[in-house]
Structure formats: C-alpha cells, structure tokens
Amino acid sequence: MQVREFQTLIERIYFQRDSARGLHGTHMWFCEEVGELTRALRRNRKEELEGEFADVFAWLSTLASMSGIDLEAAARKKYELGCPRCKATPCACP
C-alpha cells in the first residue's frame, strides 16, 4: 500500500467523525497515540510497536487530510533529494 492509498483508506474510515471532532480535538487524540507509542518503545515488544506505529500513522494521516495535505506528495517534495538542508543521503549536515 502506498502512502496516498493509506491516507485515502483512513479518510474513508474516519474522516467524517474526525472532521466533526475538529482539528484541535483530533490533534489531541493524535498526541495520545504518540504517548502510547512512547510506552511501546520503552517495552520494546514488536507486536505492540507495530500497532502503535500504525495508529500514529493513521492519526497523522487524518490530520493531514483535515488540513488538505497529501502526505505522499508532501514527503516527496521535502525529502526526495535527500536531507532538506544539505541534499545529501545520508545527511552530511554538521
């Protein structure tokens, strides 16, 4: 699945509910999921990590959709040439 496909899937599943909640309320849920990912990273359990990374990505996707941002296009635009500052891969910034 490509990033754009995932973002579209999340829109189909959650966009109506998330839009009704608003950007602020949805951002609060995103922050809660980031906290759950933090706990999972401390525990270092792969199955738990997979779920939490997926949840954070889903909430990030819905925030992007609510803001009119295509995540795949935004990532490509910013990172396709490597580091945004030095343009190197890997980054060669001091």
C-alpha positions in Angstrom: 0.0 0.0 0.0 1.3 3.4 -0.9 1.1 6.4 1.4 -1.7 8.0 -0.7 -3.7 4.8 -0.6 -3.4 4.6 3.1 -4.4 8.2 3.6 -7.4 7.6 1.4 -8.4 4.5 3.3 -8.2 6.4 6.6 -10.3 9.1 5.1 -13.0 6.6 4.1 -13.0 5.0 7.6 -12.6 8.1 9.9 -12.8 11.4 8.0 -16.4 12.2 8.8 -16.0 11.5 12.5 -12.7 13.2 12.8 -13.9 16.3 10.9 -16.9 16.6 13.3 -14.5 16.4 16.2 -12.4 19.2 14.6 -8.7 19.7 14.1 -8.0 20.5 17.8 -9.8 17.5 19.2 -8.3 15.2 16.6 -4.8 16.5 17.3 -5.4 15.7 21.0 -6.1 12.1 20.0 -3.0 12.0 17.9 -0.9 13.2 20.8 -2.4 10.5 23.0 -1.4 7.9 20.4 2.1 9.3 20.3 2.2 8.7 24.1 1.1 5.1 23.6 3.9 4.7 21.0 6.4 6.1 23.6 5.3 3.4 26.1 5.5 0.7 23.5 9.0 1.8 22.6 10.1 1.5 26.2 8.6 -2.0 26.4 10.2 -3.0 23.0 7.5 -5.5 22.1 7.4 -5.8 18.3 3.7 -6.7 18.0 2.7 -3.8 20.3 5.1 -1.4 18.4 3.6 -2.4 15.1 0.1 -1.5 16.3 1.1 1.8 17.8 3.2 2.9 14.8 0.1 2.1 12.6 -2.1 4.1 15.0 0.2 7.1 14.9 0.4 7.0 11.1 -3.4 6.8 10.9 -4.0 9.8 13.1 -1.2 11.7 11.3 -3.0 10.8 8.0 -6.3 12.1 9.2 -4.8 15.3 10.5 -3.2 15.8 7.1 -6.4 15.1 5.3 -8.3 17.6 7.5 -5.7 20.2 6.6 -5.8 19.5 2.9 -2.4 17.9 2.8 -1.4 14.9 0.6 1.2 13.2 2.8 2.8 11.3 -0.1 3.2 14.5 -2.1 4.5 16.5 0.9 7.1 13.8 1.8 8.2 13.5 -1.8 8.5 17.3 -2.2 10.5 17.7 1.0 12.8 14.6 1.0 13.1 13.2 -2.5 16.6 14.9 -2.9 17.8 13.7 0.5 18.3 15.9 3.5 16.3 19.1 3.0 19.3 21.2 4.1 22.3 19.6 2.5 20.6 17.5 -0.1 22.8 14.5 0.8 21.9 10.9 1.5 22.8 10.2 4.2 22.6 13.6 5.7 26.0 15.4 5.8 24.9 18.4 7.9 27.3 19.3 10.7 
